[in-house]
């Protein structure tokens, strides 16, 4: 598994987004925050009706090589509107089929750890639970379980890409919404 991670890291060539210029800024509790309007393949508006227009749409990373490409995005509300839904995801496109299983294993190994919580000695603290992949149109699907509770974070394995998506709010993920995720991100 560490070999897979090494291959994954070596295969990636960092091409960080250029110095982006925000479309606006705002103040919250004495700090200045930026708002971006990047074009994202999947947005909250694709999944549900939204009566909020203060979102920042940001492509947070773009890495690539001749073997693998990875893009990450976030759509987040302003700090003074945290009751609004938030969406974070990354799409890893594997262009060299011989690397697919290595990438999948590396992403599964990092799936829970990337959640940003400390890792206690108890191995049951975080797990990836295999779930029904059919509603997502995927070959395999996993959901994160942290400290005994299922999270709204999923790893979806398609033919040529692997999607990690985190719904930062308790959404009712209907079959229709799962189909939209597959249509927008499995490209």
N, C-alpha and C positions, 0 to 999 in steps of 0.2 A: 504494500500500500504506500509506503514512503517512496518506493521507486516510481509509482504512478504519479505521485505528486511532483517529484523531481522532473520527470519527463514533461508533465503538464507545465510546470514553471519554465523549464528550458525552452519549450516549444512556443511560449508566448513572448511576443516582442511588444513591450509597452509603447503604445501610441496614445498617450493621454490626450484628452480633448484639449484643443488649443486654449489659450487664455480667453475664456468666455467672458463676455460682457453681459451683465444682467440687464433685463429690460426695465427693472425698477428695484428700488430698495425700500425697506421700511424699518422702523425702530420698534423694538419690543424690550421692555425692561432695561433700557439703557444700552442695548446692543443693536447694531445694524445688521440686517439680514438681506440676502439677495433673492430675487425672483427671476427665474429663467423661463423661456418659452421654447425649449427644444422640441422638435417633432419626435414623438415617441410612438412605437408600434402598437402599444396597448395603453389605454388610459382608463381612469375610473369612469369617465363618461361613456366609454364603450360597454361598461358592465352595468351601470345603473344611472338613473336620473339623478342629477346633482343640482341643487339650488345654491351652489357656492361657486364663486368665480375668482377666488384668491389663491388658486393653486400655483405652485412652481412646478414646471415640467423640465426635468433635467436628465440628460444623458450623463451619468456619473463616471463611466469608464468605457473605454474602447481599446481592446487589446487584440492583436492578431499576428498570425504567422502564416506560412504556406500550409500548415497543418490544422490550425485551430484558430477560431475567432471567438471573442467573448465581448458582449456588450451588456452594460448594466444601466438601469434607469430607475428613477424615483419620481413619484408625483406626490408632493406633500403640501398640506395646507400651511398657512401662516401660523406662527407660534401662538397667536392670540385666537386661533380657531382649531385647536387640537381635537375637538369633538368630530371634526370632519374625517372621512376615510382617508387613508394613506395607502399607497401601493409601491412596492419595491420588487424588482425582478432582475434576473440576469439570464441571458441566453448564450449558451456555449455551442457553437457550430463546429462539428468535427468534420474536417474535409478529408482526413486520412482514416479510412475505416479501421485500420489496424490499431488506431489509438482510442477507439470508442470505449472499450471496456476499461482501459486504464483511466481515461477521463471520468467515466461514470463512477468508478471506485474512488477516485480522488475527491470528486464532488460529494459523494455519499459520506466519505470520511470527514469532510469539512462542513457538511450540511448543518449539523447541530452546533459545532464549534463557532461558526460564523455568526451565530445568533447574538454573540456579544455578552454572554453570561459566564460567570466563573464556572469552572469544571471541578466539582467535588470529587472525592475518591470513589463515591458510589457509582458504579458503571450504569446503573439504571437511571441516572439523572437525565440523560439524553439518549434518545433512540430514534432511528428512522423506521417507521412502521409501514410495511407494504400495504397499499390500499388498492381498490379497484381502479384500474387504469382506463377501462373502456369509456367512462363518461368524459375523460380528458382527451380521448382520441390518441392515447399514448400506448407504448408497448409495456411500460412499467411506470408505477407512480408510488411515491412515498410521502408520508406526512410526518412532521416532526412531533415527537412527544418529549416534553421537558418536565422533569420532576413529577412524572405521573399524569400530566395534563397534555391533551392534544392541542397543538398550536395551529394557527392558520397559515402555516408555512409548508410548501409542497415542492418536491423535486419530481419533474416529469420527464421521462425518457422517451424521445421520439427516434425515428430512424437515423437522422443526421444531426440532431441537436438535443441538448438537455437544458430544460428550463427550471430555474429555481425562482419561485414566486412567493412573496410574503404579503398577505393581506393584513394590514396593521389594525384591522378592526374585525369584529365578529360579523362576517357576511354570511348570508344564506347562499351557499354555493350550489345553485341549481344546475341541472344538466345543461341548460341553455348557456349559463355563464361559463361553465367549464368548456363548452364547445367554442365559445368566443375566444377564450384564452388560447385554445389550440389553433384556431384559425389565424389569430394575430401574431403568435409567437413561434409557431412551428413552420418556419419558412426556410 
